[in-house]
Structure formats: C-alpha cells, structure tokens
C-alpha cells in the first residue's frame, strides 16, 4: 500500500515539473505541490513503507514451519 501511494505521488510530482516551462521557479513549484493532495501521497507512502520496515510486528517464528 505504501509503495502504491509513493508511485502515485511521484507520478504527480514528475508531471507537475511542466510548471517550469510556464515560468515558475523552484520556490513556486514547491509551494504549489505542498498544496496538492495528490503530491502528499508521496510522503504518506514513504512513511508507510518506513513504518512497515522499522516497526516490528507479527510472530517471531512465522518463517519456521
């Protein structure tokens, strides 16, 4: 789920790079993407993936039969 959110958010981040061709600078770009909910999916996805990696869960011997 985290990977999916990250992919969706990064697609929007890349597609909004077209704003540079309309004369926006980097500060305007960052200000614009901070207000878009689609771009926040990137941060949500990264945080879900980090939480799933570093927070232990499940049984300790779930790989053993």
MDAnalysis code that builds the backbone (N, CA, C; Angstrom):
import MDAnalysis as mda
import numpy as np

u = mda.Universe.empty(195, n_residues=65, atom_resindex=np.repeat(np.arange(65), 3), trajectory=True)
u.add_TopologyAttr("name", ["N", "CA", "C"] * 65)
u.add_TopologyAttr("resid", np.arange(1, 66))
u.add_TopologyAttr("resname", ["UNK", "UNK", "UNK", "UNK", "UNK", "UNK", "UNK", "UNK", "UNK", "UNK", "UNK", "UNK", "UNK", "UNK", "UNK", "UNK", "UNK", "UNK", "UNK", "UNK", "UNK", "UNK", "UNK", "UNK", "UNK", "UNK", "UNK", "UNK", "UNK", "UNK", "UNK", "UNK", "UNK", "UNK", "UNK", "UNK", "UNK", "UNK", "UNK", "UNK", "UNK", "UNK", "UNK", "UNK", "UNK", "UNK", "UNK", "UNK", "UNK", "UNK", "UNK", "UNK", "UNK", "UNK", "UNK", "UNK", "UNK", "UNK", "UNK", "UNK", "UNK", "UNK", "UNK", "UNK", "UNK"])
u.atoms.positions = np.array([
    [0.819, -1.187, 0.000],
    [0.000, 0.000, 0.000],
    [0.870, 1.260, 0.000],
    [1.940, 1.217, 0.777],
    [2.850, 2.353, 0.805],
    [3.547, 2.563, -0.525],
    [3.910, 1.460, -1.170],
    [4.554, 1.570, -2.474],
    [3.600, 2.168, -3.501],
    [2.337, 1.792, -3.443],
    [1.343, 2.331, -4.368],
    [1.152, 3.826, -4.189],
    [1.061, 4.268, -2.948],
    [0.934, 5.703, -2.684],
    [2.170, 6.462, -3.166],
    [3.340, 5.857, -2.962],
    [4.570, 6.508, -3.395],
    [4.621, 6.645, -4.910],
    [4.193, 5.609, -5.616],
    [4.190, 5.663, -7.083],
    [3.208, 6.721, -7.577],
    [2.022, 6.753, -7.005],
    [1.021, 7.747, -7.420],
    [1.535, 9.165, -7.161],
    [2.084, 9.381, -5.981],
    [2.600, 10.711, -5.652],
    [3.764, 11.130, -6.523],
    [4.657, 10.195, -6.834],
    [5.808, 10.555, -7.665],
    [5.399, 10.828, -9.102],
    [4.365, 10.158, -9.595],
    [3.862, 10.460, -10.941],
    [3.356, 11.893, -10.995],
    [2.629, 12.317, -9.977],
    [2.151, 13.697, -9.951],
    [3.290, 14.697, -9.787],
    [4.286, 14.356, -8.958],
    [5.424, 15.253, -8.792],
    [6.162, 15.452, -10.114],
    [6.329, 14.372, -10.857],
    [7.015, 14.470, -12.142],
    [6.164, 15.223, -13.157],
    [4.863, 14.965, -13.152],
    [4.015, 15.656, -14.134],
    [3.913, 17.155, -13.852],
    [4.009, 17.544, -12.590],
    [3.959, 18.963, -12.262],
    [5.281, 19.669, -12.560],
    [6.310, 18.931, -12.973],
    [7.551, 19.579, -13.395],
    [7.344, 20.413, -14.646],
    [6.237, 20.210, -15.343],
    [5.928, 21.029, -16.514],
    [5.678, 22.486, -16.147],
    [5.484, 22.779, -14.878],
    [5.281, 24.160, -14.456],
    [6.520, 25.012, -14.719],
    [7.685, 24.370, -14.756],
    [8.905, 25.126, -15.048],
    [8.876, 25.698, -16.457],
    [8.201, 25.027, -17.370],
    [8.138, 25.550, -18.738],
    [7.203, 26.760, -18.843],
    [6.361, 26.971, -17.827],
    [5.468, 28.125, -17.820],
    [6.060, 29.312, -17.073],
    [7.318, 29.193, -16.622],
    [7.986, 30.313, -15.987],
    [8.030, 30.250, -14.473],
    [7.578, 29.163, -13.878],
    [7.662, 29.030, -12.424],
    [9.107, 28.756, -12.027],
    [9.503, 29.237, -10.847],
    [10.812, 28.876, -10.325],
    [10.642, 27.761, -9.295],
    [11.755, 27.339, -8.683],
    [11.705, 26.185, -7.782],
    [10.862, 26.473, -6.537],
    [10.927, 27.677, -6.017],
    [10.134, 28.023, -4.827],
    [8.639, 27.989, -5.128],
    [8.255, 28.485, -6.298],
    [6.845, 28.420, -6.692],
    [6.389, 26.976, -6.860],
    [7.281, 26.145, -7.418],
    [6.962, 24.727, -7.616],
    [6.714, 24.028, -6.277],
    [7.621, 24.252, -5.321],
    [7.480, 23.620, -4.002],
    [6.226, 24.122, -3.308],
    [5.954, 25.406, -3.417],
    [4.748, 25.963, -2.801],
    [3.489, 25.375, -3.437],
    [3.508, 25.173, -4.734],
    [2.357, 24.611, -5.426],
    [2.122, 23.151, -5.048],
    [3.178, 22.336, -5.031],
    [2.984, 20.913, -4.757],
    [2.656, 20.647, -3.297],
    [3.015, 21.557, -2.402],
    [2.640, 21.362, -0.999],
    [1.135, 21.500, -0.801],
    [0.475, 22.198, -1.683],
    [-0.970, 22.376, -1.571],
    [-1.785, 21.317, -2.293],
    [-1.122, 20.446, -3.038],
    [-1.839, 19.424, -3.794],
    [-1.895, 18.129, -2.987],
    [-3.086, 17.587, -2.792],
    [-3.244, 16.355, -2.015],
    [-2.634, 15.164, -2.737],
    [-2.605, 15.212, -4.063],
    [-2.038, 14.096, -4.808],
    [-0.548, 13.958, -4.531],
    [0.116, 15.068, -4.321],
    [1.550, 15.028, -4.067],
    [1.860, 14.617, -2.630],
    [0.917, 14.795, -1.748],
    [1.127, 14.341, -0.371],
    [1.074, 12.824, -0.271],
    [0.503, 12.178, -1.284],
    [0.517, 10.709, -1.309],
    [1.949, 10.178, -1.304],
    [2.868, 10.916, -1.908],
    [4.266, 10.505, -1.922],
    [4.808, 10.407, -0.502],
    [4.579, 11.439, 0.294],
    [5.068, 11.435, 1.676],
    [4.359, 10.394, 2.529],
    [3.063, 10.212, 2.295],
    [2.308, 9.205, 3.035],
    [2.838, 7.814, 2.709],
    [3.096, 7.574, 1.432],
    [3.612, 6.267, 1.021],
    [4.987, 5.979, 1.582],
    [5.866, 6.984, 1.572],
    [7.206, 6.796, 2.138],
    [7.111, 6.502, 3.627],
    [6.249, 7.214, 4.328],
    [6.129, 6.985, 5.770],
    [5.534, 5.617, 6.068],
    [4.576, 5.152, 5.277],
    [4.021, 3.813, 5.489],
    [5.088, 2.755, 5.262],
    [5.894, 2.927, 4.217],
    [6.954, 1.948, 3.964],
    [7.997, 1.946, 5.067],
    [8.378, 3.132, 5.559],
    [9.354, 3.178, 6.646],
    [8.805, 2.573, 7.931],
    [7.542, 2.839, 8.202],
    [6.933, 2.253, 9.400],
    [6.855, 0.734, 9.294],
    [6.528, 0.231, 8.125],
    [6.423, -1.220, 7.974],
    [7.787, -1.897, 8.020],
    [8.843, -1.182, 7.697],
    [10.180, -1.760, 7.766],
    [10.706, -1.757, 9.199],
    [10.553, -0.637, 9.904],
    [11.219, -0.474, 11.184],
    [10.381, -0.803, 12.409],
    [9.072, -0.928, 12.280],
    [8.258, -1.317, 13.431],
    [8.040, -2.820, 13.363],
    [8.500, -3.530, 14.384],
    [8.343, -4.980, 14.351],
    [6.884, -5.375, 14.540],
    [6.523, -6.453, 13.932],
    [5.151, -6.949, 14.054],
    [5.096, -8.406, 13.648],
    [4.014, -9.024, 13.967],
    [3.845, -10.433, 13.606],
    [4.565, -11.336, 14.568],
    [4.492, -12.633, 14.280],
    [5.158, -13.627, 15.126],
    [6.646, -13.655, 14.813],
    [7.427, -13.979, 15.812],
    [8.870, -14.011, 15.625],
    [9.291, -15.188, 14.761],
    [8.579, -16.298, 14.837],
    [8.971, -17.507, 14.098],
    [7.975, -17.823, 12.990],
    [7.492, -16.816, 12.305],
    [6.494, -17.047, 11.278],
    [7.089, -17.677, 10.024],
    [8.415, -17.618, 9.845],
    [9.039, -18.265, 8.697],
    [9.289, -19.742, 8.952],
    [9.312, -20.140, 10.208],
    [9.525, -21.540, 10.543],
    [8.215, -22.301, 10.451],
    [8.297, -23.509, 9.968],
    [7.094, -24.336, 9.871],
    [7.002, -25.194, 11.044],
])
